[in-house]
Amino acid sequence: MAETKAPSLEQLLLTREVEEFLYFEAELLDTWRYHDWFELLTDDVRYWMPLARNYKFGEEEREYTKELEQVAWLDEGKVTLKLRIDQLMTGVHWAEEPLSRMSHIVTNVRVTDAIPSFADPSEVTVSCRFLVYRNHLQDEIDFFIGKRRDVLRKVDGNWKLAGRTILLDQNVLMAKNITFLF
């Protein structure tokens, strides 16, 4: 049985601070404030969502496509994210006219690593679970459920998103598109 160690006070306070960042980010995404969300990104951000696939028992390493070797649903940096946001915010994007109603739910937030320490972090690794609900027009409804691994970095005293790996818990995408951000 795996042993669990009680988190330190510093780790608990840091986790709460990170949760507030993630909840604020979700609010920006839900309200289509993508230009404000873009300000939360570091210049070297990596935004990656591999494909999930079924695998045989004992071959768990095959569940998701390999980074930089195989195809992914999304693999973007700051430049391509900016282009995507600018396109969506024109008001004439065919897949988002009118804009979808969105709800990003973030839960099970855990700070799994802090550099150099939990007491004085400059960068943290975060794992969480998410559910994204999207309603478009009258009857188009999509649910996206999965796990995220985020890297947050302090820049000028504020947290910024330096990396996001999105792991969907579905291997067939039932939605017509992925126009929004996770």
Backbone as CSV, one residue per row, in Angstrom:
resi,resn,N_x,N_y,N_z,CA_x,CA_y,CA_z,C_x,C_y,C_z
1,MET,0.845,-1.180,0.000,0.000,0.000,0.000,0.892,1.244,0.000
2,ALA,0.547,2.187,-0.843,1.332,3.421,-0.925,1.122,4.254,0.334
3,GLU,2.201,4.822,0.818,2.113,5.693,1.991,1.869,7.126,1.550
4,THR,1.075,7.830,2.322,0.863,9.237,2.060,1.420,10.033,3.224
5,LYS,2.057,11.122,2.881,2.635,11.999,3.887,1.757,13.242,3.978
6,ALA,1.448,13.664,5.170,0.628,14.860,5.348,1.348,16.064,4.747
7,PRO,0.623,16.875,3.975,1.264,18.050,3.389,1.646,19.067,4.460
8,SER,2.699,19.798,4.175,3.129,20.858,5.089,2.183,22.051,4.959
9,LEU,2.249,22.950,5.925,1.446,24.169,5.873,1.780,24.969,4.618
10,GLU,3.067,25.036,4.274,3.483,25.755,3.066,2.847,25.149,1.826
11,GLN,2.805,23.806,1.763,2.216,23.133,0.604,0.714,23.383,0.536
12,LEU,0.039,23.372,1.671,-1.399,23.650,1.689,-1.703,25.077,1.242
13,LEU,-0.930,26.035,1.742,-1.138,27.437,1.343,-0.853,27.635,-0.137
14,LEU,0.187,26.997,-0.635,0.523,27.088,-2.049,-0.576,26.459,-2.906
15,THR,-1.084,25.323,-2.472,-2.168,24.665,-3.213,-3.379,25.582,-3.292
16,ARG,-3.720,26.227,-2.207,-4.867,27.148,-2.205,-4.635,28.323,-3.152
17,GLU,-3.417,28.847,-3.166,-3.073,29.946,-4.074,-3.203,29.491,-5.533
18,VAL,-2.745,28.306,-5.825,-2.828,27.756,-7.178,-4.285,27.507,-7.570
19,GLU,-5.080,27.006,-6.624,-6.503,26.807,-6.903,-7.160,28.118,-7.313
20,GLU,-6.876,29.192,-6.604,-7.459,30.491,-6.944,-7.058,30.921,-8.351
21,PHE,-5.810,30.679,-8.723,-5.366,30.991,-10.084,-6.177,30.183,-11.102
22,LEU,-6.328,28.888,-10.859,-7.047,28.023,-11.802,-8.526,28.383,-11.881
23,TYR,-9.129,28.765,-10.762,-10.539,29.175,-10.776,-10.717,30.500,-11.523
24,PHE,-9.795,31.420,-11.332,-9.837,32.687,-12.069,-9.682,32.425,-13.565
25,GLU,-8.753,31.564,-13.906,-8.551,31.207,-15.312,-9.825,30.608,-15.905
26,ALA,-10.482,29.702,-15.177,-11.722,29.094,-15.654,-12.800,30.146,-15.894
27,GLU,-12.871,31.134,-15.012,-13.855,32.216,-15.181,-13.575,33.012,-16.461
28,LEU,-12.314,33.286,-16.726,-11.967,33.991,-17.968,-12.389,33.180,-19.185
29,LEU,-12.128,31.877,-19.164,-12.481,31.018,-20.293,-13.990,30.903,-20.454
30,ASP,-14.721,30.789,-19.346,-16.185,30.668,-19.406,-16.845,31.917,-19.971
31,THR,-16.215,33.046,-19.777,-16.808,34.314,-20.225,-16.160,34.832,-21.507
32,TRP,-15.435,33.958,-22.190,-14.804,34.271,-23.470,-13.871,35.485,-23.389
33,ARG,-13.219,35.662,-22.249,-12.243,36.752,-22.091,-10.861,36.207,-22.458
34,TYR,-10.763,35.739,-23.691,-9.547,35.068,-24.152,-8.346,35.996,-24.218
35,HIS,-8.543,37.258,-24.527,-7.394,38.176,-24.542,-6.838,38.364,-23.116
36,ASP,-7.726,38.405,-22.125,-7.268,38.471,-20.733,-6.572,37.165,-20.346
37,TRP,-7.133,36.024,-20.784,-6.518,34.725,-20.510,-5.124,34.660,-21.130
38,PHE,-4.980,35.197,-22.321,-3.695,35.178,-23.021,-2.604,35.868,-22.203
39,GLU,-2.991,36.871,-21.414,-2.025,37.579,-20.569,-1.494,36.701,-19.436
40,LEU,-2.152,35.571,-19.185,-1.705,34.642,-18.145,-0.645,33.654,-18.648
41,LEU,-0.230,33.771,-19.895,0.704,32.815,-20.487,2.134,33.342,-20.471
42,THR,3.083,32.419,-20.261,4.490,32.783,-20.418,4.813,32.787,-21.909
43,ASP,5.914,33.424,-22.278,6.293,33.474,-23.691,6.617,32.099,-24.260
44,ASP,7.070,31.168,-23.407,7.460,29.842,-23.875,6.399,28.773,-23.584
45,VAL,5.137,29.178,-23.419,4.072,28.243,-23.062,3.956,27.117,-24.099
46,ARG,3.640,25.929,-23.607,3.348,24.771,-24.466,1.983,24.258,-24.058
47,TYR,1.071,24.144,-25.018,-0.321,23.774,-24.804,-0.572,22.531,-25.644
48,TRP,-0.625,21.352,-24.996,-0.582,20.091,-25.721,-1.666,19.137,-25.263
49,MET,-2.375,18.535,-26.232,-3.399,17.542,-25.935,-3.213,16.344,-26.862
50,PRO,-2.597,15.262,-26.354,-2.413,14.069,-27.178,-3.735,13.328,-27.386
51,LEU,-3.762,12.435,-28.349,-4.911,11.569,-28.549,-4.850,10.430,-27.548
52,ALA,-6.013,10.025,-27.055,-6.112,8.850,-26.188,-6.481,7.659,-27.060
53,ARG,-6.020,6.492,-26.664,-6.379,5.283,-27.404,-6.510,4.116,-26.435
54,ASN,-7.232,3.114,-26.880,-7.384,1.905,-26.078,-6.080,1.120,-26.131
55,TYR,-5.789,0.407,-25.066,-4.548,-0.360,-24.994,-4.799,-1.655,-24.230
56,LYS,-3.943,-2.612,-24.469,-4.043,-3.893,-23.772,-3.559,-3.743,-22.329
57,PHE,-4.078,-4.592,-21.470,-3.644,-4.612,-20.084,-2.121,-4.761,-20.038
58,GLY,-1.494,-3.940,-19.204,-0.043,-3.992,-19.077,0.691,-3.081,-20.043
59,GLU,-0.030,-2.422,-20.936,0.597,-1.520,-21.916,0.125,-0.081,-21.713
60,GLU,0.069,0.347,-20.447,-0.445,1.674,-20.110,0.302,2.806,-20.806
61,GLU,1.576,2.601,-21.103,2.366,3.647,-21.765,1.849,3.964,-23.169
62,ARG,0.979,3.131,-23.715,0.415,3.350,-25.056,-0.887,4.155,-25.023
63,GLU,-1.382,4.512,-23.829,-2.694,5.154,-23.739,-2.762,6.477,-24.503
64,TYR,-1.718,7.259,-24.452,-1.712,8.560,-25.131,-0.592,8.604,-26.163
65,THR,-0.843,9.347,-27.255,0.184,9.466,-28.284,1.416,10.149,-27.710
66,LYS,2.555,9.833,-28.295,3.831,10.320,-27.778,4.125,11.744,-28.251
67,GLU,4.581,12.523,-27.296,4.909,13.923,-27.539,6.010,14.044,-28.585
68,LEU,5.820,14.937,-29.545,6.768,15.253,-30.616,7.041,14.084,-31.569
69,GLU,6.341,12.960,-31.394,6.537,11.807,-32.279,5.270,11.427,-33.021
70,GLN,4.112,11.647,-32.401,2.846,11.214,-32.974,1.852,12.374,-32.957
71,VAL,0.762,12.195,-33.653,-0.244,13.231,-33.804,-0.906,13.556,-32.460
72,ALA,-1.390,14.786,-32.339,-2.085,15.247,-31.137,-3.291,16.082,-31.559
73,TRP,-4.272,16.167,-30.657,-5.407,17.051,-30.935,-4.943,18.500,-30.988
74,LEU,-4.087,18.879,-30.049,-3.560,20.238,-29.987,-2.079,20.181,-29.644
75,ASP,-1.302,21.042,-30.260,0.105,21.213,-29.905,0.462,22.637,-30.300
76,GLU,0.326,23.552,-29.347,0.427,24.966,-29.663,1.369,25.689,-28.715
77,GLY,1.912,26.773,-29.219,2.708,27.696,-28.437,1.984,29.023,-28.377
78,LYS,2.659,30.028,-27.868,2.018,31.327,-27.663,1.604,31.974,-28.991
79,VAL,2.411,31.835,-30.025,2.080,32.447,-31.319,0.800,31.855,-31.892
80,THR,0.693,30.521,-31.923,-0.503,29.906,-32.502,-1.725,30.097,-31.619
81,LEU,-1.546,30.136,-30.297,-2.669,30.431,-29.412,-3.194,31.839,-29.669
82,LYS,-2.295,32.786,-29.886,-2.710,34.172,-30.188,-3.506,34.232,-31.494
83,LEU,-3.022,33.531,-32.514,-3.739,33.510,-33.791,-5.130,32.904,-33.630
84,ARG,-5.213,31.826,-32.870,-6.497,31.161,-32.644,-7.458,32.076,-31.892
85,ILE,-6.964,32.744,-30.859,-7.802,33.659,-30.082,-8.264,34.823,-30.963
86,ASP,-7.346,35.406,-31.710,-7.717,36.526,-32.581,-8.797,36.116,-33.578
87,GLN,-8.684,34.914,-34.127,-9.682,34.420,-35.076,-11.035,34.235,-34.391
88,LEU,-11.028,33.618,-33.217,-12.285,33.399,-32.499,-12.964,34.705,-32.121
89,MET,-12.195,35.718,-31.788,-12.750,36.966,-31.298,-13.127,37.954,-32.411
90,THR,-13.083,37.509,-33.658,-13.528,38.378,-34.753,-15.039,38.540,-34.777
91,GLY,-15.760,37.563,-34.196,-17.220,37.600,-34.248,-17.779,36.942,-35.498
92,VAL,-16.909,36.468,-36.361,-17.374,35.810,-37.587,-16.802,34.407,-37.738
93,HIS,-16.325,33.824,-36.661,-15.807,32.460,-36.704,-16.991,31.516,-36.896
94,TRP,-16.993,30.748,-37.972,-18.167,29.943,-38.336,-18.613,28.975,-37.239
95,ALA,-17.688,28.402,-36.478,-18.055,27.406,-35.476,-18.472,28.032,-34.148
96,GLU,-18.236,29.312,-33.974,-18.576,29.978,-32.711,-19.376,31.250,-32.955
97,GLU,-20.358,31.160,-33.825,-21.260,32.280,-34.039,-22.678,31.750,-33.957
98,PRO,-23.406,32.007,-32.924,-23.006,32.768,-31.744,-22.049,31.953,-30.864
99,LEU,-21.443,32.638,-29.899,-20.515,31.967,-28.993,-21.231,30.893,-28.173
100,SER,-20.532,29.812,-27.921,-21.059,28.738,-27.085,-21.137,29.190,-25.631
101,ARG,-22.033,28.567,-24.901,-22.073,28.743,-23.454,-21.123,27.716,-22.869
102,MET,-20.254,28.159,-21.976,-19.185,27.297,-21.470,-19.201,27.253,-19.947
103,SER,-18.820,26.096,-19.420,-18.536,25.958,-17.989,-17.318,25.067,-17.835
104,HIS,-16.276,25.633,-17.259,-15.052,24.893,-16.938,-15.082,24.590,-15.445
105,ILE,-15.064,23.328,-15.096,-15.031,22.923,-13.699,-13.681,22.269,-13.445
106,VAL,-12.968,22.781,-12.460,-11.634,22.282,-12.110,-11.700,21.736,-10.693
107,THR,-11.152,20.548,-10.497,-11.206,19.923,-9.178,-9.968,19.048,-8.958
108,ASN,-9.859,18.479,-7.775,-8.751,17.583,-7.421,-7.396,18.225,-7.679
109,VAL,-7.273,19.496,-7.346,-6.034,20.247,-7.583,-4.970,19.801,-6.581
110,ARG,-3.823,19.409,-7.120,-2.690,19.009,-6.279,-1.421,19.627,-6.830
111,VAL,-0.677,20.300,-5.975,0.648,20.787,-6.350,1.601,19.626,-6.102
112,THR,2.143,19.070,-7.175,2.967,17.867,-7.041,4.457,18.163,-6.930
113,ASP,4.858,19.375,-7.332,6.268,19.747,-7.224,6.370,21.265,-7.178
114,ALA,7.367,21.750,-6.493,7.619,23.194,-6.406,9.121,23.415,-6.464
115,ILE,9.518,24.353,-7.301,10.940,24.689,-7.465,11.132,26.131,-7.002
116,PRO,12.036,26.446,-6.119,12.947,25.542,-5.430,12.308,24.845,-4.226
117,SER,11.170,25.387,-3.689,10.560,24.769,-2.508,9.098,25.180,-2.423
118,PHE,8.337,24.469,-1.599,6.939,24.828,-1.375,6.824,26.157,-0.630
119,ALA,7.824,26.487,0.160,7.792,27.731,0.940,8.065,28.954,0.080
120,ASP,8.861,28.806,-0.964,9.228,29.940,-1.817,9.322,29.491,-3.274
121,PRO,8.173,29.157,-3.885,8.209,28.585,-5.230,8.354,29.636,-6.331
122,SER,9.113,29.292,-7.350,9.162,30.105,-8.563,8.458,29.385,-9.710
123,GLU,8.315,28.061,-9.566,7.620,27.258,-10.566,7.000,26.061,-9.871
124,VAL,5.771,25.706,-10.266,5.091,24.559,-9.674,4.520,23.671,-10.770
125,THR,4.433,22.399,-10.451,3.751,21.436,-11.302,2.448,21.086,-10.600
126,VAL,1.351,21.113,-11.358,0.020,20.942,-10.793,-0.717,19.855,-11.559
127,SER,-1.385,18.979,-10.824,-2.286,18.028,-11.475,-3.702,18.371,-11.027
128,CYS,-4.651,18.193,-11.930,-6.049,18.433,-11.594,-6.931,17.633,-12.542
129,ARG,-8.199,17.619,-12.235,-9.212,17.024,-13.098,-10.079,18.169,-13.605
130,PHE,-10.693,17.952,-14.775,-11.559,18.993,-15.331,-12.781,18.385,-15.990
131,LEU,-13.803,19.203,-16.064,-14.987,18.931,-16.856,-15.305,20.224,-17.577
132,VAL,-15.435,20.143,-18.881,-15.828,21.310,-19.668,-17.168,20.985,-20.327
133,TYR,-18.146,21.825,-20.053,-19.481,21.707,-20.655,-19.595,22.805,-21.703
134,ARG,-20.074,22.420,-22.881,-20.295,23.411,-23.938,-21.679,23.212,-24.534
135,ASN,-22.436,24.304,-24.638,-23.727,24.303,-25.307,-23.653,25.317,-26.435
136,HIS,-23.919,24.848,-27.647,-23.896,25.737,-28.814,-25.261,25.682,-29.489
137,LEU,-25.722,26.859,-29.901,-27.048,26.988,-30.497,-28.087,26.398,-29.550
138,GLN,-29.115,25.747,-30.080,-30.167,25.249,-29.196,-29.880,23.863,-28.636
139,ASP,-29.276,22.989,-29.429,-29.247,21.586,-29.016,-27.894,20.890,-29.152
140,GLU,-26.838,21.622,-29.385,-25.514,21.010,-29.452,-24.874,21.066,-28.063
141,ILE,-24.645,19.896,-27.474,-24.074,19.810,-26.134,-22.872,18.880,-26.166
142,ASP,-21.769,19.340,-25.594,-20.558,18.528,-25.520,-20.027,18.542,-24.090
143,PHE,-19.490,17.405,-23.677,-18.794,17.272,-22.405,-17.374,16.793,-22.693
144,PHE,-16.415,17.422,-22.073,-15.015,17.008,-22.158,-14.551,16.788,-20.725
145,ILE,-14.074,15.597,-20.434,-13.658,15.242,-19.082,-12.257,14.668,-19.153
146,GLY,-11.431,15.044,-18.208,-10.090,14.484,-18.219,-9.217,15.014,-17.107
147,LYS,-7.930,14.894,-17.359,-6.894,15.299,-16.406,-6.015,16.357,-17.070
148,ARG,-5.449,17.209,-16.251,-4.488,18.193,-16.756,-3.233,18.128,-15.918
149,ARG,-2.121,18.389,-16.568,-0.858,18.619,-15.883,-0.401,20.002,-16.309
150,ASP,-0.373,20.917,-15.362,0.000,22.303,-15.648,1.334,22.637,-15.001
151,VAL,2.068,23.500,-15.661,3.266,24.090,-15.084,2.986,25.579,-14.962
152,LEU,3.052,26.087,-13.735,2.853,27.511,-13.476,4.177,28.103,-13.041
153,ARG,4.453,29.319,-13.509,5.707,29.988,-13.181,5.400,31.387,-12.671
154,LYS,6.111,31.807,-11.645,5.962,33.175,-11.139,6.731,34.126,-12.043
155,VAL,6.025,35.133,-12.517,6.620,36.185,-13.333,6.185,37.508,-12.719
156,ASP,7.144,38.294,-12.278,6.859,39.570,-11.625,5.858,39.406,-10.476
157,GLY,5.997,38.316,-9.722,5.168,38.084,-8.547,3.810,37.458,-8.820
158,ASN,3.488,37.199,-10.092,2.187,36.615,-10.442,2.372,35.277,-11.144
159,TRP,1.416,34.364,-10.931,1.466,33.080,-11.606,1.108,33.238,-13.079
160,LYS,1.846,32.512,-13.908,1.573,32.452,-15.351,1.604,30.982,-15.761
161,LEU,0.844,30.667,-16.784,0.802,29.308,-17.302,1.967,29.104,-18.260
162,ALA,2.863,28.172,-17.919,4.039,27.888,-18.744,3.870,26.596,-19.534
163,GLY,2.936,25.753,-19.130,2.711,24.510,-19.848,1.413,23.867,-19.422
164,ARG,0.746,23.250,-20.391,-0.493,22.528,-20.081,-0.537,21.279,-20.947
165,THR,-0.683,20.140,-20.278,-0.938,18.878,-20.959,-2.354,18.463,-20.603
166,ILE,-3.180,18.251,-21.620,-4.594,17.941,-21.453,-4.792,16.485,-21.858
167,LEU,-5.259,15.672,-20.931,-5.462,14.244,-21.193,-6.948,13.935,-21.121
168,LEU,-7.600,13.857,-22.278,-9.033,13.564,-22.315,-9.277,12.119,-21.919
169,ASP,-10.374,11.894,-21.216,-10.773,10.537,-20.850,-11.737,9.975,-21.887
170,GLN,-11.417,10.198,-23.138,-12.202,9.634,-24.240,-11.256,9.484,-25.427
171,ASN,-11.415,8.408,-26.170,-10.534,8.231,-27.313,-11.233,8.527,-28.628
172,VAL,-12.538,8.757,-28.597,-13.267,9.204,-29.779,-13.871,10.556,-29.427
173,LEU,-13.518,11.569,-30.192,-14.042,12.903,-29.939,-15.422,13.013,-30.584
174,MET,-16.439,13.154,-29.755,-17.812,13.217,-30.253,-18.218,14.634,-30.665
175,ALA,-17.482,15.625,-30.243,-17.782,17.019,-30.579,-17.440,17.293,-32.040
176,LYS,-18.096,18.275,-32.615,-17.823,18.659,-34.004,-16.479,19.354,-34.155
177,ASN,-16.013,19.991,-33.081,-14.772,20.769,-33.152,-14.243,21.035,-31.754
178,ILE,-13.032,21.556,-31.716,-12.440,22.032,-30.456,-12.020,23.479,-30.703
179,THR,-12.970,24.373,-30.594,-12.674,25.778,-30.847,-12.274,26.529,-29.577
180,PHE,-12.628,25.994,-28.443,-12.406,26.670,-27.169,-11.078,26.225,-26.551
181,LEU,-10.769,26.766,-25.381,-9.559,26.407,-24.656,-9.930,25.659,-23.378
182,PHE,-9.056,24.766,-22.957,-9.310,23.909,-21.790,-8.739,24.542,-20.536
